[in-house]
């Protein structure tokens, strides 16, 4: 047996041939069985089986209820942050402490990664209803705190947020919560400093008070009959939710032994001699796969962008604006966002496993590797386009802000009944965000 976290060099070579992708790790709810839940709830399996039509329906019920367990009510952190904001002696309102406090509460909630996976299953009516109920409540229950903070500084704030400001608030709040979940800072002060940046972007978007976009940013969800079960079946669903929230489902891959052996370029008999079992192979594979469990653009895409930017810089005339290179970069980013809205973002498959004691450390390490790599990429982009960071953060922190905003943005656009129209309507707001983040060096 190989020690945890230690792999022999020959095994590393074999495992690296596998090239595990996030899509080959099922959602934990898809690995949950009715029998597991019934056993955990200590109820008869036969009774549960008679109350639900099939295992697929049971799993949908479990994920739907898992999404609804995300706490939408601000807790003690937010109350304390509101008091701190109201008592501030400064003349300018800063929403940073409130956003930071609420984002941390969400990041600490085991339901957050399960809620975020709902954006990939919006074709299911029950899950779509659950996602939108949670979105509505997140805004409705935080808005009085925002309104109170504005009132303390004698600044106008509508009683009810517009759809556009609601979208902006959710975008920045959820992205900051996701950033804290996958890329936690070692220093709390540094964590809150980055949240202050996110809060300033959020307030800028909310205070813009542009004319309503007219786009339908949120679906008019029919509050049809949320799927309900009672009695023993409800106990089993609650047990399934608990197993999801506590990370009790063991991770597995969709690889068969034959496929795993083929990728390792060894025979099936050699596979068993080397690894003993499929589960032991997967355990070692997870230890080795942290550098590919989360992916967004990919190295090849980075290189292509940098090569194109270098070419643009090399041929640039003296009267050419630095904005030309940045415009190309932004165009490629928006192209990739559009493709992710349509096809799903690679890497989000890893999110529900952030509750797993086995995979959570590996996934966070993978995100850290990703953002550090992306940070070096952004430094090159800034250099080639003659820009600088306009939000006083650099490297991995800047990449984490941009990456998590993009992830949440894609989910919210996918949730819209008019994704293309919503993406187009959000153009001015996104352009303002980009212009705030990337500033020409000669200004």
C-alpha positions in Angstrom: 0.0 0.0 0.0 1.4 3.4 -1.0 1.5 6.0 1.8 -1.1 8.8 1.5 0.3 11.6 -0.6 3.3 9.6 -1.7 3.5 7.9 -5.1 6.4 5.9 -6.6 8.0 7.4 -9.7 6.9 4.5 -11.9 3.3 4.9 -10.7 3.4 8.6 -11.4 4.4 7.8 -15.0 1.5 5.4 -15.3 -1.1 7.7 -13.6 0.0 10.7 -15.8 -1.0 8.7 -18.9 -4.6 8.5 -17.7 -5.2 12.3 -18.0 -8.4 12.3 -15.8 -10.8 15.1 -16.7 -13.3 16.7 -14.4 -16.2 15.3 -16.5 -15.1 11.8 -15.6 -15.9 12.4 -11.9 -19.7 12.1 -11.4 -21.6 14.4 -9.2 -21.8 12.8 -5.7 -25.6 12.7 -6.0 -25.2 10.5 -9.0 -23.3 8.0 -6.9 -25.9 8.0 -4.1 -28.1 4.9 -4.0 -31.5 4.7 -2.4 -30.2 1.8 -0.3 -27.4 4.1 1.1 -29.9 6.8 2.1 -32.4 4.3 3.6 -29.6 2.7 5.6 -28.4 6.1 6.9 -32.0 7.0 7.8 -32.6 3.6 9.3 -35.8 3.1 7.3 -37.0 0.1 5.2 -35.7 0.2 1.7 -38.8 -1.4 0.3 -41.0 1.5 1.7 -38.8 4.1 0.1 -38.8 2.2 -3.2 -42.6 2.2 -3.3 -42.7 6.0 -2.7 -40.4 7.1 -5.5 -40.6 5.9 -9.1 -36.9 5.3 -9.7 -33.4 6.0 -8.4 -33.1 9.0 -10.8 -36.2 10.7 -9.3 -34.8 10.1 -5.8 -31.5 11.7 -6.7 -33.2 14.7 -8.2 -35.2 15.1 -4.9 -32.0 14.9 -2.9 -30.2 17.5 -5.0 -33.3 19.8 -5.0 -33.5 19.6 -1.2 -29.7 20.0 -0.9 -30.0 23.3 -2.9 -32.8 24.5 -0.6 -30.6 24.0 2.5 -28.4 26.9 1.5 -29.0 29.5 4.3 -30.4 32.7 2.7 -30.7 34.6 6.0 -27.7 36.8 6.9 -26.2 35.7 10.2 -24.3 37.3 13.1 -21.3 38.2 10.8 -23.5 40.4 8.7 -25.2 42.0 11.6 -21.8 42.9 13.0 -20.6 44.2 9.7 -23.7 46.4 9.3 -23.0 47.9 12.8 -19.4 48.5 11.8 -20.5 50.2 8.6 -23.1 52.4 10.2 -20.7 53.4 13.0 -17.9 54.3 10.6 -16.6 57.8 10.9 -15.8 58.2 7.2 -18.0 60.2 4.8 -18.1 57.5 2.1 -20.2 54.4 2.2 -18.2 51.1 1.9 -20.1 47.9 1.4 -17.0 45.8 1.7 -17.5 44.6 5.3 -21.1 43.6 4.6 -20.3 41.8 1.4 -17.2 40.1 3.0 -19.3 38.9 5.9 -22.1 37.5 3.8 -19.8 35.9 1.3 -17.9 34.1 4.1 -21.2 32.9 5.6 -22.1 31.4 2.2 -18.6 30.0 1.7 -18.9 28.2 5.1 -22.2 26.6 4.1 -21.8 23.1 2.8 -24.8 23.7 0.5 -23.1 26.3 -1.5 -21.2 24.0 -3.9 -24.4 21.9 -4.3 -26.4 25.0 -5.0 -23.9 26.1 -7.7 -24.2 22.7 -9.5 -27.9 23.4 -9.9 -27.0 25.8 -12.7 -25.9 22.8 -14.7 -29.2 21.0 -14.2 -31.7 23.7 -15.0 -33.6 21.4 -17.4 -35.0 19.7 -14.4 -38.1 21.7 -13.3 -37.7 21.0 -9.6 -34.1 22.0 -9.5 -34.8 25.1 -11.7 -37.4 26.1 -9.2 -35.1 25.5 -6.2 -32.3 27.5 -7.8 -34.5 30.5 -8.5 -36.2 30.4 -5.1 -32.7 30.5 -3.4 -31.6 33.4 -5.7 -34.7 35.4 -4.9 -34.3 34.8 -1.1 -30.6 35.7 -1.2 -31.5 39.1 -2.5 -34.7 39.7 -0.5 -33.0 38.9 2.8 -29.8 40.8 2.3 -31.4 43.9 0.7 -32.6 45.4 4.0 -29.0 45.4 5.2 -27.9 47.2 2.0 -30.7 49.7 2.3 -29.9 50.4 5.9 -26.2 51.0 5.1 -27.2 53.4 2.3 -29.7 55.2 4.6 -27.0 55.7 7.3 -25.0 57.7 4.7 -28.1 59.5 3.4 -27.7 57.9 0.0 -30.7 56.9 -2.0 -31.5 53.3 -2.4 -34.7 51.8 -3.8 -37.0 49.8 -1.6 -36.9 46.9 -4.1 -33.9 46.2 -6.4 -34.3 46.4 -10.1 -33.6 43.1 -12.0 -30.4 44.6 -13.3 -29.1 45.6 -9.9 -30.3 42.3 -8.5 -28.3 40.5 -11.2 -25.2 42.6 -10.3 -25.6 42.0 -6.6 -25.9 38.2 -7.0 -23.0 38.1 -9.5 -20.5 39.8 -7.1 -21.8 38.3 -3.9 -21.8 34.7 -5.2 -18.4 35.1 -7.0 -16.8 36.4 -3.8 -18.3 33.4 -1.8 -17.0 31.0 -4.5 -13.6 32.6 -4.4 -13.4 32.2 -0.6 -14.6 28.6 -1.0 -12.0 27.5 -3.6 -9.2 30.0 -3.1 -9.2 30.9 0.6 -6.5 33.4 1.6 -4.1 32.6 4.4 -4.5 36.1 5.9 -8.0 37.2 6.8 -7.1 40.9 6.2 -6.0 40.0 2.7 -9.3 38.1 2.2 -11.3 41.1 3.3 -9.2 43.4 1.1 -10.1 41.4 -2.0 -13.7 41.4 -0.9 -13.6 45.2 -0.6 -12.5 45.3 -4.3 -15.4 43.0 -5.3 -17.8 45.2 -3.2 -16.6 48.3 -4.9 -17.3 46.7 -8.3 -20.7 45.6 -7.0 -21.6 49.1 -5.8 -20.4 50.7 -9.1 -22.8 48.4 -11.0 -25.7 49.0 -8.6 -25.2 52.8 -8.5 -24.9 53.1 -12.3 -28.7 53.2 -12.5 -28.6 52.7 -16.3 -31.9 52.4 -18.1 -33.4 48.9 -17.6 -31.9 46.6 -20.1 -35.2 45.1 -21.0 -33.7 41.6 -21.1 -35.3 38.9 -19.1 -32.5 38.1 -16.6 -34.4 35.7 -14.5 -37.1 33.2 -15.5 -40.7 33.5 -14.6 -40.6 30.1 -12.8 -44.0 28.5 -12.4 -44.3 27.8 -8.7 -45.7 24.5 -9.7 -45.8 21.7 -7.3 -42.3 21.3 -5.9 -41.7 17.5 -5.6 -42.6 16.4 -2.2 -42.4 13.1 -0.4 -43.6 12.3 3.1 -43.0 9.9 5.8 -40.3 7.3 5.4 -39.4 8.5 1.9 -38.9 12.0 3.3 -36.6 10.6 5.9 -34.5 8.9 3.3 -34.3 12.1 1.2 -33.2 14.0 4.3 -30.6 11.3 4.9 -29.4 11.7 1.3 -29.1 15.5 1.8 -27.0 14.9 4.9 -24.7 12.5 3.1 -24.2 15.1 0.4 -23.6 18.0 2.8 -21.1 16.0 4.9 -19.2 14.6 2.0 -19.9 11.0 3.1 -20.2 9.8 -0.5 -16.9 8.3 -1.6 -15.5 9.8 -4.9 -15.3 7.5 -8.0 -14.6 7.9 -11.7 -16.6 6.7 -14.7 -13.5 4.8 -15.9 -13.8 1.0 -16.2 -10.9 -1.2 -15.3 -10.4 -2.0 -19.0 -10.3 1.7 -19.9 -8.0 2.6 -17.0 -5.6 -0.2 -18.0 -5.7 1.0 -21.6 -4.8 4.5 -20.7 -2.0 3.3 -18.5 -0.8 1.2 -21.4 -0.7 -2.0 -19.4 -2.8 -5.2 -19.4 -5.7 -5.7 -17.0 -3.8 -8.3 -15.1 -0.9 -5.9 -14.7 -3.3 -3.3 -13.6 -4.5 -5.5 -10.7 -1.0 -6.4 -9.8 0.0 -2.8 -9.7 -3.0 -1.2 -8.0 -4.9 -4.1 -6.3 -8.4 -2.8 -7.1 -10.2 -0.1 -9.0 -10.9 1.9 -5.8 -7.2 1.9 -4.8 -6.3 3.0 -8.4 -8.8 5.9 -8.1 -7.4 6.9 -4.7 -3.9 7.2 -6.1 -5.2 8.8 -9.3 -6.9 11.6 -7.3 -3.7 12.3 -5.5 -2.0 12.8 -8.9 -4.7 14.6 -10.8 -4.9 17.9 -8.9 -3.3 19.7 -11.8 -6.1 18.8 -14.2 -9.2 18.6 -12.0 -10.0 22.2 -12.6 -9.5 23.7 -16.1 -10.8 26.8 -17.8 -8.9 28.1 -20.8 -6.0 25.6 -21.0 -2.3 26.2 -21.7 -2.7 26.0 -25.5 -5.4 28.7 -25.4 -3.1 30.9 -23.3 -0.2 30.5 -25.6 -2.4 31.4 -28.6 -3.6 34.6 -27.0 -0.1 35.6 -26.0 1.3 34.9 -29.4 -1.4 37.0 -31.0 -0.8 39.8 -28.6 2.9 39.7 -29.2 2.3 39.9 -32.9 0.0 42.9 -32.4 2.6 44.6 -30.3 5.3 43.9 -32.8 3.3 45.5 -35.6 1.7 48.3 -33.6 2.2 51.8 -35.0 3.1 54.6 -32.6 -0.3 56.1 -32.9 -2.1 52.9 -32.1 -4.0 52.8 -28.8 -3.1 50.2 -26.2 -6.9 49.5 -26.2 -6.5 47.5 -29.4 -4.6 44.7 -27.7 -7.0 44.7 -24.7 -10.0 44.7 -27.1 -8.7 41.5 -28.6 -8.1 39.9 -25.2 -11.6 40.9 -24.0 -13.1 39.5 -27.2 -11.5 36.1 -26.7 -12.7 36.1 -23.1 -16.3 36.8 -24.1 -16.1 34.2 -26.8 -15.1 31.6 -24.3 -17.8 32.7 -21.8 -20.4 32.3 -24.6 -19.1 28.7 -25.3 -19.2 27.9 -21.6 -22.8 29.1 -21.4 -23.8 26.9 -24.2 -21.8 23.8 -23.3 -20.9 24.1 -19.7 -17.7 25.2 -18.1 -15.0 22.6 -17.7 -14.0 22.2 -14.0 -17.3 23.0 -12.4 -17.9 19.3 -12.2 -15.4 19.4 -9.3 -17.4 21.8 -7.2 -19.8 19.4 -5.4 -16.8 17.4 -4.2 -15.6 20.4 -2.1 -17.5 18.7 0.8 -15.4 15.5 0.4 -12.6 15.0 2.9 -10.9 13.0 0.2 -11.2 15.4 -2.8 -11.6 18.9 -1.2 -7.9 19.4 -0.5 -6.9 18.2 -4.0 -9.5 20.4 -5.7 -8.4 23.5 -3.7 -4.8 22.8 -4.6 -5.9 22.5 -8.2 -7.7 25.8 -8.1 -4.6 27.4 -6.5 -2.5 26.0 -9.4 -4.9 27.3 -11.9 -5.1 30.8 -10.5 -1.4 31.1 -10.1 -0.9 30.0 -13.7 -3.6 32.4 -14.8 -2.1 35.2 -12.8 1.2 34.8 -14.7 -0.8 34.8 -17.9 -2.6 38.0 -16.9 0.7 39.7 -16.0 1.8 39.0 -19.6 -1.5 40.3 -21.0 -1.0 43.5 -19.0 2.5 43.9 -20.3 1.7 43.3 -23.9 -1.4 45.6 -23.9 0.3 48.3 -21.9 -2.2 48.1 -19.0 -2.0 47.7 -15.3 -4.3 46.3 -12.7 -6.8 49.0 -11.6 -7.9 47.3 -8.4 -4.7 47.0 -6.5 -4.4 43.3 -6.7 -2.1 41.3 -8.9 -1.4 37.7 -10.0 -3.4 34.9 -8.5 -5.8 37.2 -6.6 -6.7 39.1 -9.8 -7.1 35.7 -11.6 -9.3 34.4 -8.8 -11.6 37.5 -9.0 -11.9 37.2 -12.8 -12.3 33.5 -12.8 -15.0 33.2 -10.1 -16.9 36.2 -11.6 -16.9 34.4 -15.0 -18.1 31.2 -13.4 -21.0 32.8 -11.7 -21.8 35.0 -14.7 -22.1 32.0 -16.9 -24.4 30.3 -14.5 -26.7 33.3 -14.2 -26.8 33.8 -18.0 -27.6 30.1 -18.5 -30.4 30.6 -16.0 -32.0 33.4 -18.1 -34.8 32.3 -20.5 -33.0 34.6 -23.0 -29.3 33.8 -22.6 -28.1 35.5 -25.8 -30.2 38.6 -25.2 -29.2 38.8 -21.5 -25.5 38.5 -22.4 -25.9 41.3 -24.9 -27.8 43.5 -22.5 -25.1 43.0 -19.9 -22.4 44.2 -22.3 -22.2 47.8 -20.9 -21.9 46.6 -17.3 -19.3 44.0 -18.3 -17.3 46.6 -20.3 -17.4 48.9 -17.2 -16.1 46.0 -15.1 -13.3 45.3 -17.5 -12.3 49.0 -17.8 -12.2 49.1 -14.0 -10.0 46.1 -13.7 -7.6 46.8 -16.6 -6.3 50.4 -16.8 -3.9 51.8 -19.5 -0.5 52.6 -18.0 -0.5 56.1 -19.5 -3.7 57.3 -17.8 
